[in-house]
Amino acid sequence: MKYIPRLKKKYNEEIVSSLRKNYKSIMQVPKLTKICLNQGVGRGSSDKKMMEAAQHEMSIITGQKAVMTKSKKDISNFKLRKGMPVGVMATLRGDKMYEFLDRLITATLPRVRDFKGISNKGFDGRGNYTLGITEQIAFPEISIDKVNSITGMDITFVTNTNSDKDALALLTELGLPFKESESKRSTSNRQDKSEMRLQEEVQEETQEEVQEETQEEVQEETQEEVQEEENQEKNKE
């Protein structure tokens, strides 16, 4: 029996059917085409060992050999010449793409320090989403003891749709833990404020009713006392 990654099976069996109702044809349902990982080494461009270590780490994380990226022009301020290595990158497709995404969701993101979800502001307006990882040690494949320097990387999810809304729905269905949108937060805050106002109004009304009742009781008691005094004076006479 042929091996099928878990997320790929989930997409074919569950996600397509759940997103199908929003489109006229099943061919319009968005799908993930590739995942691109890019890591800039910076000062490591002049350090060959650092570049090799970054390439080795990227290869371990992705499961395929990473490629070195080279500068396209000379920049004197950075002591950079055209053709010098400046980083590493890898592009994942097919089964490796779904396997990497599964490991990212289940193992890597929960290991990120103070993780509270990913922002939904990383879309480029054409259906592609970029996520930044500040420390490569968040990946369980990387051993902290063997790391010489802490570096981050960018992970870009490329879809076949030009709509950010459709891409967000797809990535959410795949399991990426997006934060609650600001619009939802604002509406929930408004609802909370309106509920608080209603509660305050109800409390004020109840307090007014209690005050009125107490005033009426006091007036009745005073009237009864006055009547008793008048009756006692009449009896004395």
N, C-alpha and C positions, 0 to 999 in steps of 0.2 A: 504493500500500500504506500502511495506517494505521500511524503511529509508535506503538510500545509501549516504555515505559521498560524498561531492562534488568532491574531488580529486580522489576518487576511481571511480566515474562515468566518470570523465575526462580521467582517465587511460584506462578504458575499451573501451570507445567510440572514443577517439581521439589519445592518445599517442601510443597505440598498433598499430593502422593503420599507423601512421606516421613513427614509427620505423620498421615496418614490412618489408619495402623495403630493409633493410640492412641485412636481414637474409633469409635463405632458408625456414625455417619453422616458423610458428607463436609461437611455443613452445620455440624457442630460444630467443624471445624478453625478455630482462631483466625486472625484477620487484623487487619492494621493499618488503623484507620479514619481517623485524622488525626494530624498532628504540630503541636503548639502551641509557638511561640517567644515568650518573654516577657523583656523587658529593662527593668530599673528604672534610671532616670536619676539619682535622688537629688537632689543640689543643682541639677541642670539644670532642675528644675521652675520656677525663677525666671529661667532663661536660655532665651530663645526660640530662639536660634541653636543651642544645644546640643541642644534637643529636635528641631529640624528635622534636624540632622546624624544623630542617633540613628535617626530615622524613615527618613532616606535610606539609611543603612547597612543597616538591617533590610530595606528594600525590595530592595536589591541582593542581599543574601544569599538571600532567599527567592524572588525573582523575581516578587513581587506587592507591591502597596502595603501598607505596614504601617499599623496603626491606633494612635492615641495612647490610652493608658489614663489615666483621670482619678480623682482621689481621691473617695471616697464620703462622707467626713466631715471636719470641721475638727480639726486637731491643732496646738495652739498651740506645743508644744515644738519642732516642726519648721517653724514658721511656714507651715503648710499650711492652705489653705482648701478647702472642698468645691468640686469641679469643676475644680481646677487639674490640669494634666497632670503625671503622675509617671513615665511610661514608655511603651514602645511594645510592640506585640504583633502576631503574625501567625499565622493558622491555615491549614495546608496540607492539601489533600485530593487524591485522584485521582492523576493523572500528576505534578503538581508535587510531591506528597508523596514519591513514589518517586524522583524526580530529585534532590530535596534530600537524601534519605537516602543515595543513591548517592554524591553529592559529599561528604557528611559522613564516610562510611566510608573512601572512597578518597583524599580530598584533605585534609580538615580535621583529623581526629583524628591522623593521622601528623605534622601540623605542631605539635601541642600540645607544649609544653615538658616534657621528662622524662616522656613518655607511656609507660605500662606496662600499658595496658588500663583499661577502665572497671569501676567497682565494681558488683556485683549487689545492692547494698543500697538502690537507689533506687526500689524498687517500693512502691506505696501500699497493697497488700493487696487491690486490686480489678483487677489486671491492667494497671495503667498504670505506666510507668517514666519517671523524670525524670533528665535528665543536665545537669550544670552545666559551662558553658564559661567560664573565667575571663577570657579575652582574646578580643575579637572579631576581632583581627588574625590569629587562627588560620585564619579563612576566607580562601581565596585571592582571593576577589572584592574584599576590602578592601585598599586601598593604605595602607601604613604612613605614607607621607608626608602623606596627606590626613587622618589621624586626629588630632583635638585631644586626646582623653582615652581611656584604656584602660578599657573597661567589659566586664562579663561578661553572660551571659544563661543562662536555663534553657530546656531543650528537653524537652518532654513527649511521649512516644509513647503514644497512646491506642489500646487494642485492644478487641475486642468480647468478650473473656473476662473473668471475674471471678477467675481463678486466676493468681497470680503465677508459678507453675511453668510453666503453659502459655504465658504471655506471654514468659517467659525463653527457652523452647524456640523460640518463633517469632522473637524478635529475634536469637537466636544463629544460626538458620538464615538470616536475612536478612543476616547478616555483621557485626553489632556485636561488637567484640572485648572480651568480658567477661574479667575476671581469673579465675584459678583460684579456686574457692570454698574457704572456710576448712576445710570438712569434708574436701575432697579433700586439702588441704594437711596437715591433722592426720593423716589416714590414711596419707599418703605419709611423713610424719615418723615415725609409729609403725613403718611398715614398715622405714624406714631404721634406726631404733633397734634393732629386732629383728634385722635383718641384722648390725648392728655387734656386738650381743651374741653372736650365733652365731659370728661371726668371732673374737671374743675367746675364747669357749669353746674353739673349735677350736685356736687358738694356744696356749692354756694346756695343752690335752691333748697337743699335739705337744711342747711344752716338757717336760712331765712324762715323756713317753715317752723323749725324748732323754736327760733326766737319769738315768732308770732304766737305759737302755742304757749310758751312760758309767760309771755306778756298777758295773754288772755287769762291764764290761770291766776296770775298775780292780781289782776283786776277783780276777778271773781272773789278771791280770798279777801281782798280789801273791802269789797261791797258787803260780804257776809259779816265781817268784823264790825263794820259801821252799823249794820242792822241789829246785830246783837247788842251793841252799846246803847242804841236808841231804845230797844226793848227793855233793857235793864233800867234805864232812866224812867221809862213809863211805869214800870213795876214799882220803883221806889216812890214815885208820886202817888 
